[in-house]
Amino acid sequence: MSAHLQGVAVSPGSAIAPVVLVGSAPAIPMDEPRTTDVAATQERVAQAFDSVAESLERRAESATDTAREILQMTALMARDKTLRKAVDERIAAGSGPLTAVSAGVGQICDSFLALGDYFAERATDVRDVGNRVVARLSGSADPGIPLLESQCVLVAEDLAPAETATLDPALVLGIVTEAGGRNGHTAILAAQLGIPAVVQVAGATELAEGTLVAVDGDTGQVTVDPDGDLRDALQHKVTARNNAIGRHHGAGRTKDGHPVALLANIGTAKDAEAAATQDVEGVGLFRTEVLFLGQQSAPTVEEQTAIYSRVFAAFGSRRVVVRTLDAGADKPLSFADLGAEDNPALGVRGLRMSQACPDLLDNQLAALAAAAKDTDAAVKVMAPMVATVDEARWFAQRVHEHGLPESGVMIEVPAAALRAETVLAQVEFGSLGTNDLAQYTMAADRTHSAFSDLLDPWQPAVLDVIAAASAGASSAGRPLGVCGESAGDPLMACVLAGLGVTSLSMAPAKLGLVRFALATHSLDTCAQMADAARSATSPAEALEAAAALADAGLRDLL
């Protein structure tokens, strides 16, 4: 008889395949000899850290978009001076190398978890680095995913970013983890790769290797030994989705013709060239920080211009919305170190980093302006983490001084959402970053698995904040898009359209079903769905209320 495990759905779709368990980290021997030659041991450990960093950096070179960014951030952890110092101190006190690495990693992880917010997610990166260093020191293979020879569902306590970033969707049909959260690296990368994923599944790692499981990335249900009826139902849903996606093409619009532009999220020139070949109206989020992370010095104006020119050329005359450098907090820059902060997520990040280091912004704007002159793309430039009218005005002035005609702001802070009319009056457009907006609205660390319910995109309070921002944008006569994870949810896409959002930007793999969802609902129905969701008292009620008003053809696909 089938058994059911319930978790949190983080990447849509379904899969049926045998379980492959992800290998655990090497064990630290309890009786490891103490260090007698401190200098030699410290050098040996330093070489292991360097080897791990170099390996991650090589993998980043061939990765795309978010995967590249995450691999670079993990490599930075392997080069982190604080982590290495914590290990060296233990070696100097006589600990053996494996024991010293384990204890040093534990110390840094504890401090990151205590800080919460973005740093809690970085604890996973640190553990991954530590496990890889221990493996090199002990002569073992790197921990993690074994060599895959056939299609499977990966099951793990958690997947390290470096592991998830290089998965092959042709072999990995689904992902199930006991840890993780809605906005963790596993969730983001799985969605980008189009792999159904469920996190926070208690007891998942107790499944035997080879056990057949069905993963439903829409409902969060994992079924052990699924029967024929369930297999048929999931296969029917896959076929129905493919048929629905194939019926609609071109510009995004509702059933009655109201336009809602459908755009792609990208991070590199390679991403742009791949996305430009698809049925997409342009780019709604070009994450330019991918060019800066992991570098010892800022890329020059000429280096940036070359990359931006490739991106703009790929999209011809279509729009490309560029987000200026979004660094700080979980994205530290070695060449823009402004010192330690008690709470980096509420400190110098986003636009505040640009204001503290204006040369970085000016060089980036100069490169964007130079690249824009050589192409036909409709280039728009927006700043991250804007909170006030003065910040919006400051950014707009700088953009226009460089000859770029369209400036915009990311609305990720409730203050900017509530004052959207006056904030957006300073610029030409706005874009809602729903991941951070939910985090700051609900006062819940988006990387903390215990807060998944609070960070559910269907939280009525978050929808209220989005509605306030949309109303402000309408009063100011400015378009307002969404480039957070919510944009790729077909049912939520209808609600967002009903709230007045004018564009949706997402991983390209999600565009087809969102296009279908919009095309099967009138704008009036979308508005009714939005009202019903906002009238609910919980995320589950909000989703149910919106789904009740949705076309049956869409409900059958969810």
C-alpha positions in Angstrom: 0.0 0.0 0.0 1.2 3.5 -0.8 2.4 5.7 2.0 2.3 9.5 1.9 4.9 12.0 3.2 4.0 15.7 3.2 6.4 18.6 2.8 6.5 22.1 1.3 6.3 22.4 -2.5 9.0 24.7 -3.9 9.3 23.8 -7.6 6.2 22.7 -9.7 5.7 19.6 -11.7 5.7 15.9 -10.9 8.0 13.0 -11.2 8.1 9.2 -10.5 11.5 7.5 -10.2 13.6 5.4 -7.8 15.3 7.1 -4.8 19.0 7.9 -4.9 20.3 8.9 -1.5 22.8 11.7 -1.3 26.0 10.7 0.4 26.8 12.0 3.9 29.9 13.9 4.9 33.0 12.0 6.0 33.1 11.1 9.7 35.5 12.9 12.0 37.5 10.2 13.9 37.1 10.5 17.7 40.7 9.5 18.3 42.5 11.7 15.7 46.1 12.4 16.8 46.9 15.8 18.0 48.9 18.2 15.9 52.6 18.3 16.6 53.8 20.5 13.7 51.4 23.4 13.8 52.9 25.3 10.8 52.9 22.3 8.5 49.4 21.3 9.4 48.1 24.8 8.9 49.7 24.9 5.5 48.2 21.5 4.6 44.7 22.7 5.6 45.1 26.0 3.8 45.9 24.1 0.6 42.8 22.0 1.1 40.7 25.1 1.4 42.3 26.6 -1.7 41.6 23.4 -3.6 38.0 23.5 -2.7 37.7 27.2 -3.7 39.4 26.6 -7.0 37.1 23.6 -7.8 34.0 25.7 -7.1 35.3 28.6 -9.1 35.9 26.3 -12.1 32.4 24.9 -11.9 31.0 28.5 -11.7 32.7 29.3 -15.0 30.5 26.9 -16.9 27.3 27.5 -14.8 24.5 29.8 -15.7 22.5 32.5 -14.0 21.7 31.9 -10.3 23.8 28.7 -10.3 26.9 30.7 -11.2 26.2 33.2 -8.4 25.7 30.6 -5.8 28.8 28.6 -6.7 30.8 31.9 -6.5 29.4 32.7 -3.1 30.3 29.2 -1.9 33.8 29.6 -3.2 34.1 32.9 -1.3 33.2 31.0 1.9 36.2 28.6 1.2 38.5 31.7 1.0 36.9 33.4 4.0 39.6 34.6 6.4 37.4 34.3 9.5 36.6 30.7 8.8 40.3 29.9 8.2 41.3 31.7 11.3 38.8 29.7 13.4 40.4 26.5 12.1 44.0 27.7 12.5 43.4 28.7 16.1 42.3 25.1 16.9 45.3 23.7 15.1 47.6 26.0 17.1 45.9 24.7 20.3 46.8 21.1 19.3 43.7 19.8 17.5 44.2 17.4 14.6 43.3 18.9 11.1 40.0 17.1 10.7 38.9 18.0 14.2 40.0 21.6 13.8 38.1 22.0 10.5 34.9 20.5 12.0 35.1 22.7 15.1 35.9 25.8 13.1 33.1 25.3 10.7 30.7 24.6 13.7 31.7 27.9 15.3 31.0 29.9 12.1 27.8 28.1 11.5 26.6 28.8 15.0 27.3 32.5 14.6 25.5 32.6 11.2 22.5 30.9 12.6 22.4 33.3 15.5 22.5 36.3 13.1 19.5 34.7 11.2 18.1 36.1 7.9 20.5 35.6 5.0 23.3 34.4 7.2 21.3 31.4 8.3 21.2 30.2 4.7 25.0 30.7 4.4 25.5 28.1 7.2 24.6 25.5 4.6 27.4 26.8 2.4 29.9 26.8 5.2 29.1 23.2 6.1 29.4 22.2 2.5 32.9 23.8 2.3 33.9 22.1 5.5 32.8 18.7 4.3 34.7 19.1 1.1 37.9 20.2 3.0 37.6 17.2 5.3 37.2 14.9 2.3 40.4 16.3 0.7 42.4 16.0 3.9 41.2 12.4 4.4 41.7 11.4 0.8 38.0 10.7 0.4 35.7 11.6 -2.5 33.7 14.8 -2.2 30.5 14.1 -0.2 27.2 14.5 -2.0 25.5 13.2 -5.1 26.9 10.0 -6.4 27.6 9.3 -10.1 24.1 9.0 -11.7 23.5 6.5 -14.4 19.8 6.5 -14.7 16.8 8.7 -13.9 16.1 9.2 -10.2 14.6 11.3 -7.4 17.4 12.7 -5.2 16.7 12.4 -1.5 18.9 14.3 1.1 18.9 16.0 4.5 19.7 19.1 2.4 21.4 19.8 -0.8 24.4 22.1 -0.8 24.3 24.9 -3.3 27.3 23.5 -5.2 25.5 20.2 -5.6 22.2 21.6 -6.8 23.8 24.0 -9.2 25.1 21.3 -11.5 22.2 18.8 -11.6 21.2 17.3 -14.9 17.4 17.5 -15.3 17.5 14.6 -17.7 18.7 12.3 -14.9 17.3 14.1 -11.8 13.6 14.0 -12.2 12.7 15.2 -8.7 14.3 16.4 -5.4 13.1 15.7 -1.8 14.9 17.1 1.3 14.2 17.0 5.0 15.5 20.6 5.5 15.3 23.7 3.3 12.8 26.5 2.8 10.7 28.2 0.1 13.5 30.6 -0.8 16.6 28.5 -0.1 19.1 27.6 -2.8 17.6 24.2 -3.4 14.2 25.8 -4.1 15.5 28.5 -6.4 17.8 26.3 -8.4 15.3 23.5 -8.8 12.7 25.9 -10.2 15.3 27.4 -12.5 16.2 23.9 -13.8 12.6 22.8 -14.0 13.0 20.0 -11.5 10.0 19.3 -9.3 11.0 19.7 -5.6 9.6 19.3 -2.1 11.4 20.3 1.0 10.9 19.8 4.8 9.8 16.2 4.3 10.2 14.5 7.7 11.6 11.0 7.4 12.7 11.3 3.8 16.2 10.1 4.4 14.9 6.9 6.0 13.7 5.8 2.6 15.6 2.9 1.2 17.8 3.3 -1.9 15.8 2.3 -5.0 12.4 2.9 -3.5 9.9 4.1 -6.1 8.5 7.5 -5.1 6.1 10.0 -6.8 7.0 13.7 -6.2 4.3 16.3 -6.6 6.0 19.7 -6.7 2.6 21.5 -6.7 1.1 20.0 -3.6 4.2 19.0 -1.6 3.2 15.4 -1.4 5.7 12.6 -1.8 4.1 9.1 -2.3 6.1 6.0 -1.5 5.3 3.0 -3.9 2.7 4.9 -5.8 -0.1 2.8 -7.3 -1.2 2.7 -10.9 -4.0 5.3 -10.4 -1.7 7.9 -9.0 0.9 7.3 -11.7 -1.9 7.7 -14.3 -3.1 10.9 -12.7 0.3 12.5 -12.6 1.1 11.5 -16.2 -2.3 12.9 -17.2 -1.4 16.2 -15.6 1.9 16.3 -17.4 0.3 15.6 -20.7 -2.5 18.2 -20.0 0.1 20.8 -19.1 2.0 20.3 -22.3 -1.1 20.5 -24.4 -2.3 23.7 -22.6 1.1 25.3 -23.0 1.1 24.5 -26.7 -2.2 26.3 -27.4 -0.9 29.8 -26.6 2.0 31.8 -27.9 3.2 35.4 -28.2 2.6 38.4 -25.9 1.0 37.7 -22.5 -2.5 38.9 -22.2 -5.7 38.0 -20.4 -8.7 36.3 -22.1 -10.2 39.7 -22.9 -7.0 41.1 -24.3 -5.5 43.0 -21.4 -1.7 43.0 -21.8 0.6 41.5 -19.1 4.1 41.3 -20.4 5.9 38.0 -19.9 9.6 38.3 -19.3 12.6 36.3 -18.3 15.0 36.4 -15.3 18.7 36.1 -16.4 22.1 36.5 -14.8 24.7 36.1 -17.6 25.2 36.7 -21.3 24.8 33.0 -21.8 21.4 33.0 -20.1 20.4 35.9 -22.3 21.3 34.2 -25.5 19.4 31.1 -24.4 16.3 33.0 -23.2 16.2 35.2 -26.3 15.4 32.2 -28.5 12.2 31.4 -26.5 8.7 32.9 -26.7 9.5 35.8 -24.3 8.9 39.6 -24.5 12.2 40.5 -23.1 14.0 40.5 -19.7 12.4 41.7 -16.5 15.4 41.1 -14.3 19.1 41.0 -15.3 21.0 40.2 -12.1 24.2 42.1 -12.8 25.8 41.1 -9.5 26.8 37.8 -11.0 29.5 39.7 -12.9 31.0 41.1 -9.6 30.7 38.2 -7.1 33.8 36.2 -6.5 36.1 38.8 -8.1 39.1 40.3 -6.3 38.5 43.7 -8.1 35.5 45.3 -9.7 35.2 44.5 -13.5 36.2 47.5 -15.6 33.9 49.6 -17.6 35.2 47.9 -20.8 34.7 44.4 -19.4 31.1 45.3 -18.3 30.3 46.9 -21.6 31.3 43.8 -23.5 28.9 41.6 -21.4 26.0 44.1 -21.5 26.4 44.4 -25.3 26.0 40.6 -25.7 22.9 40.6 -23.5 21.3 43.6 -25.3 22.1 42.3 -28.8 20.5 38.9 -28.0 17.1 40.6 -27.5 17.1 42.9 -30.5 14.5 45.6 -29.9 12.9 43.9 -26.9 13.1 45.4 -23.4 15.9 44.5 -21.0 15.4 45.6 -17.4 18.8 45.7 -15.7 19.1 45.6 -11.9 22.2 47.5 -10.8 24.6 45.8 -8.4 22.7 44.1 -5.6 25.5 43.4 -3.1 25.9 43.3 0.7 24.3 41.0 3.2 24.7 37.5 1.7 26.6 38.8 -1.3 29.8 40.3 0.1 32.3 42.0 -2.2 36.0 41.8 -1.4 36.7 45.1 -3.1 33.8 46.9 -1.3 34.3 45.8 2.3 32.5 48.4 4.5 33.2 46.5 7.7 31.2 44.2 9.9 27.5 44.8 10.6 25.3 43.5 13.4 22.4 42.8 11.0 23.6 42.9 7.3 20.1 42.2 5.9 19.0 45.5 7.4 22.3 47.3 6.7 24.4 48.4 3.8 23.0 46.4 0.9 21.4 47.1 -2.5 21.2 50.8 -3.3 22.8 51.7 0.1 25.9 49.9 -1.2 25.8 52.0 -4.3 25.5 55.2 -2.3 28.4 54.2 -0.1 30.5 53.3 -3.2 29.2 55.6 -5.9 32.1 54.8 -8.3 30.9 51.3 -8.6 27.5 52.6 -9.7 28.8 55.2 -12.0 31.1 52.7 -13.8 28.2 50.3 -14.2 25.9 53.0 -15.6 28.6 54.2 -18.0 29.0 50.6 -19.2 25.3 50.2 -19.6 25.0 53.5 -21.5 27.9 52.5 -23.9 26.4 49.1 -24.5 22.9 50.6 -25.1 24.2 52.9 -27.8 25.4 49.9 -29.9 22.1 48.0 -29.8 18.4 48.4 -30.4 17.3 47.0 -27.1 14.9 49.0 -24.9 17.2 49.3 -21.9 15.7 50.1 -18.5 17.8 50.4 -15.3 16.5 49.8 -11.8 18.0 50.0 -8.3 17.5 47.3 -5.6 16.2 47.9 -2.0 14.9 51.4 -2.4 13.0 52.7 0.6 12.4 56.4 0.3 11.6 59.2 -2.2 15.0 60.7 -1.8 16.7 57.4 -2.7 14.6 57.0 -5.8 15.3 60.6 -6.8 19.0 60.2 -6.2 19.1 57.1 -8.4 17.0 58.5 -11.2 19.3 61.6 -11.4 22.4 59.4 -11.7 20.8 57.2 -14.4 19.7 60.1 -16.5 23.1 61.9 -16.1 24.6 58.9 -18.0 22.2 59.3 -20.8 20.0 56.3 -19.9 16.3 57.3 -20.4 14.4 54.9 -18.1 15.2 54.6 -14.4 13.2 52.4 -12.0 13.2 51.0 -8.5 12.8 47.6 -6.9 10.0 47.6 -4.4 11.2 45.1 -1.8 10.7 47.2 1.4 7.1 47.8 2.8 7.9 51.5 3.2 8.4 51.9 -0.6 5.2 49.8 -1.3 3.1 51.9 1.0 4.5 55.2 -0.5 4.6 53.8 -4.0 2.8 56.8 -5.6 5.5 59.3 -4.5 8.4 56.9 -4.8 7.5 55.9 -8.3 6.8 59.5 -9.3 10.6 60.0 -9.2 11.3 57.2 -11.8 9.8 55.7 -14.9 8.8 52.2 -13.6 8.9 49.9 -10.6 9.3 46.2 -10.0 8.2 44.2 -7.0 10.7 41.8 -5.5 8.2 39.6 -3.8 10.7 37.3 -1.9 12.2 40.2 0.1 8.9 42.0 0.3 7.3 39.0 2.0 10.3 38.6 4.4 10.2 42.2 5.5 6.4 42.3 5.7 6.1 39.2 7.8 9.3 39.9 9.9 10.4 36.3 9.0 13.8 35.2 7.8 13.2 33.8 4.3 15.9 31.2 4.8 14.4 29.8 8.1 12.5 26.6 7.4 10.3 27.1 10.5 8.9 30.2 8.9 7.7 28.7 5.6 4.0 29.3 6.4 4.7 33.0 7.2 6.6 33.3 3.9 3.9 31.6 1.9 3.3 33.9 -1.2 -0.4 33.6 -0.5 -0.2 35.4 2.8 -3.1 37.9 2.7 -1.0 40.6 4.3 1.7 40.3 1.6 -1.1 40.5 -1.0 -2.3 43.7 0.7 1.1 45.3 0.5 1.3 44.3 -3.2 -2.1 45.9 -3.7 -1.0 49.1 -2.0 2.1 49.3 -4.3 0.0 48.6 -7.4 -2.5 51.3 -6.4 0.3 53.8 -5.9 1.8 52.9 -9.3 -1.5 53.4 -11.0 -2.0 56.8 -9.3 1.5 57.8 -10.4 0.9 56.5 -13.9 3.8 54.1 -13.7 4.0 50.4 -14.8 4.8 48.0 -12.0 6.1 44.5 -12.7 6.9 41.5 -10.5 10.3 39.7 -10.7 10.1 37.5 -7.6 9.2 33.8 -7.3 5.5 34.6 -7.2 5.5 35.6 -10.9 6.0 32.0 -12.0 3.0 30.6 -10.2 0.2 30.4 -12.8 -2.7 30.9 -10.3 -0.8 33.7 -8.5 -0.1 35.3 -11.9 -3.8 35.8 -12.4 -4.1 37.3 -8.9 -1.2 39.7 -9.6 -2.8 40.7 -12.9 -6.0 41.4 -11.0 -4.0 43.6 -8.5 -2.8 45.7 -11.4 0.7 44.3 -12.1 1.7 45.1 -15.7 4.5 42.5 -16.2 5.7 39.2 -14.8 9.3 38.0 -15.0 10.4 34.5 -14.1 12.6 31.5 -15.0 11.9 30.9 -18.7 10.7 27.3 -18.0 7.7 28.7 -16.2 6.5 31.1 -19.0 4.3 28.7 -20.9 1.9 27.7 -18.1 1.7 31.4 -16.9 0.8 32.5 -20.4 -1.9 29.8 -20.5 -3.3 30.9 -17.1 -3.6 34.5 -18.2 -5.2 33.6 -21.5 -8.0 31.6 -19.9 -9.1 34.4 -17.5 -10.6 37.8 -18.1 -9.1 40.8 -16.2 -12.4 41.1 -14.3 -12.1 37.4 -13.1 -8.4 38.1 -12.1 -9.6 41.0 -10.0 -12.2 38.9 -8.4 -9.6 36.2 -7.6 -7.4 38.9 -6.1 -10.2 40.3 -3.9 -11.1 36.8 -2.7 -7.5 36.0 -1.8 -7.1 39.2 0.1 -10.3 38.6 2.1 -9.0 35.3 3.4 -7.5 34.9 6.8 -4.7 32.5 5.9 -2.5 31.5 3.0 -4.4 28.2 2.5 -7.7 30.0 2.5 -6.4 32.6 0.1 -5.2 30.0 -2.4 -8.4 28.0 -2.1 -10.5 31.2 -2.6 -8.6 32.1 -5.8 -8.7 28.6 -7.1 -12.4 28.4 -6.6 -12.9 31.3 -9.1 -10.3 29.9 -11.6 -11.2 28.2 -14.8 -11.6 24.4 -14.4 -9.0 23.9 -17.1 -6.3 25.6 -15.0 -7.4 23.9 -11.8 -6.9 20.5 -13.4 -3.3 21.4 -14.1 -2.4 22.5 -10.6 
